[in-house]
Amino acid sequence: MIIKDSNQRTVSRRGFLHKALLAITGSTILTEVNTSQSNALSTPTPALTSKQTSSIGYHETEHIRNYYKTAGL
């Protein structure tokens, strides 16, 4: 029977814990990436209709014109 000194045992244990931590962290990251990619692929973005595209961005409406008149701009 070979008796290891306590330093070798400590180094071996630390190596095991380090590798276990890396494996757990890596699998968590891969799971998160795969989940977010599958969610992005499964929810298609709807196409905008002409009515929706006309409301995108700045456009002057009646209440904005009233504000400009009352503000003196």
C-alpha positions as CSV (number, residue, x, y, z in Angstrom):
1,M,0.0,0.0,0.0
2,I,1.4,3.4,-1.0
3,I,0.8,6.2,1.4
4,K,0.4,9.7,-0.2
5,D,1.5,12.7,1.8
6,S,-1.1,15.3,2.8
7,N,0.2,17.8,0.2
8,Q,-0.5,15.5,-2.7
9,R,-3.9,14.7,-1.4
10,T,-4.7,18.4,-1.0
11,V,-3.5,19.1,-4.5
12,S,-5.5,16.2,-5.9
13,R,-8.6,17.3,-4.1
14,R,-8.2,20.9,-5.3
15,G,-7.7,19.7,-8.8
16,F,-10.9,17.7,-8.7
17,L,-12.9,20.5,-7.2
18,H,-11.5,22.9,-9.8
19,K,-12.5,20.6,-12.7
20,A,-15.9,19.9,-11.2
21,L,-16.6,23.7,-10.9
22,L,-15.5,24.3,-14.5
23,A,-17.7,21.5,-15.7
24,I,-20.7,22.8,-13.8
25,T,-20.1,26.4,-15.0
26,G,-19.6,25.3,-18.6
27,S,-22.8,23.1,-18.6
28,T,-24.8,26.0,-17.1
29,I,-23.5,28.4,-19.8
30,L,-24.2,26.0,-22.6
31,T,-27.7,25.3,-21.3
32,E,-28.5,29.0,-21.1
33,V,-27.1,29.7,-24.6
34,N,-29.1,26.8,-26.1
35,T,-32.3,27.9,-24.3
36,S,-32.0,31.5,-25.5
37,Q,-31.2,30.4,-29.0
38,S,-34.2,28.1,-29.1
39,N,-36.5,30.8,-27.7
40,A,-35.2,33.2,-30.3
41,L,-35.8,30.8,-33.1
42,S,-39.3,29.7,-31.9
43,T,-40.8,33.2,-31.6
44,P,-40.9,34.8,-35.1
45,T,-41.2,38.5,-35.3
46,P,-44.4,39.6,-37.0
47,A,-44.1,41.6,-40.2
48,L,-45.2,45.2,-39.9
49,T,-48.3,46.3,-41.8
50,S,-48.3,49.7,-43.6
51,K,-50.5,51.1,-40.8
52,Q,-47.9,50.1,-38.2
53,T,-44.9,51.4,-40.2
54,S,-46.6,54.8,-40.6
55,S,-46.7,55.1,-36.8
56,I,-43.0,54.4,-36.3
57,G,-40.8,57.4,-35.5
58,Y,-41.8,61.0,-35.0
59,H,-44.9,62.3,-36.5
60,E,-46.8,65.4,-35.6
61,T,-50.4,64.8,-34.4
62,E,-53.1,67.2,-33.5
63,H,-52.3,67.3,-29.8
64,I,-48.7,68.0,-30.6
65,R,-49.7,70.9,-32.8
66,N,-51.9,72.2,-30.0
67,Y,-48.9,72.0,-27.6
68,Y,-46.7,74.0,-30.0
69,K,-49.4,76.7,-30.3
70,T,-49.9,77.1,-26.6
71,A,-46.2,76.9,-25.8
72,G,-45.4,79.6,-28.3
73,L,-42.9,77.5,-30.2
